[in-house]
Every structure is written in C-alpha cells, then in structure tokens.
C-alpha cells in the first residue's frame, strides 16, 4: 500500500485482485510446460508471501537499496543466462520477467510499483500465448480477465478516493461483494461477445511466433537409433503423442492390437538397434498427396482403411502409419522413405502435423506385399549378429524343434515367448553386458523391447532375416471427441520377419500385460481434458479460413435441419391440435396469453421492484436510528432525484454547499441547506442522530 494515501475499504480488494492478476499470468506460463522448476517454485513462494502480507499474517519490509543492488546484479547475470545456461533468448527473457515479478510482488508499495506489477502480469500472459498450445491457457486467460476487470475497477476507485473523499472501513465487505458481482457480470458479458467474434475471425498470427519457441522434446525410439530400455522409459509417461480418427466405413471395426508403425531398425550391436545406410529415398509431394504404393502390389483381398492423424507439437519426425499406405494426404513439400519402408519428414519435426492416410491392413496369415526377392545386401544386413552368448542360438534351435519352414519356425518362437515369459515395464536394476542373453536365460521378464529384440536375434541365428519395428499399439478411444488418444505409454516394439514367398510379415512376441490399467477416475478425467484439448487445437490454434467456412456450412446445415424437422413438424402438430381442441383453446387462450404477458412485464419490472423495496427497507432502518455513514449518500441522491423532478439539476462540478447557493426559491433553498448540513453530520462526523432528520426533510421536500 502506498505510504502517502489513506487506507480505504477498497484496498484489500485491490491488493488481492492484483495478486490474482499476477498469479493468472504465472499459472498460464507454468501450464505451457516451458517454465523450469526453480523459477516456478520461487515465483510461487513470492506469491504466497505477498498473500500473507496482504492478509496481515506476516509483516516485513525489504530495503529499496538491497532490491536495487540485487536487480543490477541480475541484469549483469542475464547475458550469462542467455549464452551459457538457458542458451535461448526466450527462456532467458522469461527468467528475467519472473525475477522482476518476484521483486515487485514483495516490495510494491507505490502506485508506480503497482503499475509495474500489472505490466509484468500482462507480459506473463503474452509469453504464455506464444509458448502454450494447451487448452488450459483458456482457463488462465479467463482468470486473467476476471482479475483484470476487478483490478482496474478497484484502481479507479482508489484513484478517486485519493483525489477526494476516502471510503470508510465499516462497509468494506459489502463494497467488495458488490465489486465481485459486478466483475463477474462484466467478464461474462465480455466472454459472450468475444465468443461470437472468436468464431467469425480466423487467427493466423501464431505462425509469426513459432520461430521464437524452442523445440519441446523429441520422442526416443523413432529415429535411426534406439537403445534397449528407451521404449520402456517412454512407456512410463502418460502424455499424449498423437490422435487418430478413422473414417466411418460400413461393417468395419478397428482390429485389436492395431499397430502404428513409426520406424524399422535393421542393425543390432548387442545393446541398440540402428540404421546406418544413407540410401533413403526423397519423395516429392504433389498437390498435397503422396502416392507411395502401386495398387497392383497390394493384396486384392486386403481391407482398406482411411484415417486421419494429428501429431502433438515437435514430438517426432516419423509418420506413424497403420497398415501399408497407398497414399498420404500431407501438406509438406518432401517426405523421406527409408529402405525399411518407414516414412519421415524431410525437414525434421513439424508443429501440429496433420495428415490423412489411405492404407491396406494385413489380414491374418496374409502378407501385405507379394513375395518379391530380398537382395543379398539387405539379407546380409538383416542376418548380421554381434558376438552373442552361444546359449541363445541353442535355445532358438531347441524351440524351433522339428519345424522346417521359415513361417513355422517364426511362429514357434513367437508362441514360446508368449508362453514362457512374463511382461513387466520394470527395467533391470543394473546394466548388463549382454541384455538379450540376460533376458532369455536369467530374468525371463521384461517389456516389449526385450521380447522383440530376443525374437529378432533368435530368428537371425536360425537364418531368417528379421528387424525390429517401433511405434504404438492400440490407443484409448475418447467417445467425447471421437478420436483415439495414443499416449507415450502406448509405445510398442514388435518383429518383422522375412518369410520366403510372402515378404516382410509382422509378428508380436510380447504377451499381454497381466495387470492392464482399468478405466479409473484419473483416466476418465484425462479423457475429459483430452476432449477439451482437441477442441482447443481444432478451433483455436488451427482455426483458419477453411475451418471458418466448415463451421459456417455446419451451422447452415444444422439450421436447415432444425427448421425442417422441428418447426415444420411442430406447426403441423399444432394445427391438428388446434382443429381437435379448438374449444379448449378458445376457453383458456386469453388466460394463457395474460399469464405470458404478466411474466414478461414482471421480468422487466423485477429489478426496479427489488431496488425500490431495498430503498424503503433502508429508509425505515434509518428512521429507527440504525443508519450508517454510507446511508447519507443514498439519501442525498434521493434528494437530488426529487429536485430533478422539479427541473432543478445539480451540476457535477459543484459541491453540495455550492449547489445550495445556486437555488433561487428561498423555501427550497432553506430545506436543501438544512438537509446538506445533516448530510455532512452523518457522512463525515458519523452522527447517527442526523439520520431521522434527513428522512423528515426528504418527506417535506416531496410534499
């Protein structure tokens, strides 16, 4: 609070509103996920300390000299943060803004300090608008708007109070309550009006800020290298990675254990799978459509599907595909196809990538491609093994037994791993020199990465070319949004084996999780949040002219359907009812119309009636001597309203005493002078005995 002005009833409301304004901007940045832990904790501590100071629980002051010294030191530290710690302009600037926020939170006492706090709060929200792509930003924006209206309304009242008459303490709670109601009403009106323009005006400015935002995180396991254990670490996360939506096809159901293939890795050194060949094919996208598989190469009886994928921002440059793609509708200039038939973006991860795929699904026992010959180079690469424990090869021969064909041997290994091993996402306690041998011969439990690696190694020991594919499996259908939610915990690895006469065929040796997660309350809440997130991404961040046109078409179609199905049908039903019950309508029609008219009139008159009743009740309380200082203002306004009916108007620039001097009628001037004197006694001297006299003088003026 400023030292050069009186404490008023509005000050607590102003202090907490300003604190809420700053907290809204802070939470918006925290919700974006870009604020580091120490900065978030220190800022939260500053907000809590300021709240305790405003509430009077704590009392302390920080010397301005100390604050200025620390501020100068931090400004000198800023280049160090920029060049050596954060190594990013936006992150270092956010650190600076939050340092200033903490400093001003704890030391704001003057009007200039309060202005700085408002500016800092606005900078926080502006930074969050650039950083955040989450739906929670809208909640914090609404909070910021709510506290912003309250803060600036309270600021104006404080300014008026400091310039003239101070607001006294006795009605502080009532004033705060009225201001809170006014703030909520104003914010609701702003949100309603804004929502109308929100869908009318497309937003295109976000692209201008994308260069400022640093890349989030890159998913491991979907590039040209993955170490054993990385997929297991990924499965411990529950964050959304991508969303998928299938086009409705009559009679089509989503198959169980549907796999979203992101990469296929062909070389193994004992601890990691990788690709070293740089012979990837660069494909040019013509007109937004990439044709990737000729129709004659796919099986005629294979099921064809169509689906749409939306990637989360900057998660991976891999294109995750279910089935073998025939065409991909994607708005990028170039796509890279690897020798293992996986696809990725040519220029790295893209923010909020969206693409549509037309593909064929592999039927049970049928490959996706015809049995094209495998060249010698790729056969040698997919059979190569590092030095391994010889017991692994012996185990593979033992499991294959008397089977002679490649397909039968592969199925025998798959069945053995399903039957004899246990699934767990727990990682080994210590790093092993030969992880595959340790898994097969000792631990005999692990997650999909170990199962796929073990099967691929055993297949190679039997002379069957194999590779490990990585991606996701299944997903969680969100009935509120209509999209499948694929989370990091859905990450999966499986095996692709070359079967002579069939081609690359998918096998999955991983047994099901014995303790699958149930649909808990937390999962259901995540689905609600995900549905809100999908709406936010579709209709906020991705809202452009195409979305605007689509919305307009939907509204027009809905209106037409509404008109045809509701109004026309209703008119027909009403006409039949009128003809069949004409007598009843004639009898009760006037009464019904009278009730409707009375309800409408009551709705318009109700606020005036309530205000009138409150005024009468307040006047009776004043007559009983139960007045307060604020009642003097109410009675004075009633006196001005009486004079206004007689054609006497008080100019706003005149004081009450100056106004009395302008009155021409002596009798009226005498009563107004006496009323003004009693008004001052009650308003400023707090003399309650003046209240009944004010009521009596009002009655005389009315007569």
Buried (B, 14 or more C-beta within 10 A) or exposed (E): BBEEBEEBBBBBBBBBBBBBBBBBBBBBBBBBEBBEEEBBEEBBEBBBBBBEBBEEEEEEEEEEEEBEEEEEEBEEBBEEBBEEEBEBEBBBBBBBBBBBBBBBBBBBEBBEBBEBBBEBBBBBBBBBBBBBBBBBBBBBBBBBBBBBBBBBBBBEBBEBBBEEEBBBBEBBEEBBEEBBEEBEEBBEEBBEEEEEEEBEEBBEEBEEEEEEBEEBEEBBBBBBBBBBBBBBBBBEBEEBBBBBBBEEEEEBEBBEEBBBBBBBBBBBEBBBBBBEBEEBEEBEBEEEEBBBBEEEBBBEEBBEBBBBBBBBBBBBBBBBBBBBBBBBBBEBEEBBBBBBBBBBBBEEBBBBBBBBBBBBBBEEEEBBBEEEEBEEEBBEBBBEBEEBBEEBBEBBEEBBEEBEEBBEBBBBBBEBBBEEBEBBBEBBEEEBEBBBBBBBEEBEBBBBBBBBBBBBBBBBBBEBBBBBBBBBBBBBBBEEBEBBBBBBBBBBBBBBBBBEEBBBBBBBBBBEEEEEEEEEEEEEEBBEBBBBBBBBBBBBBBBEEEBBEEBEEEEEEEEEEEEEEEEEEEEEEEEEEEEEEEEEEEEEEEEEEEEEEEEEEEEEEEEEEEEEEEBEEBBEBBBEEEBBBBBBEBBBEBBBEEBEEEEBEBEEEEEBEEBBEEBEEEEBBEBBBBBBBBBBBBBEEBBBEBBBBBBBBBEEBEE
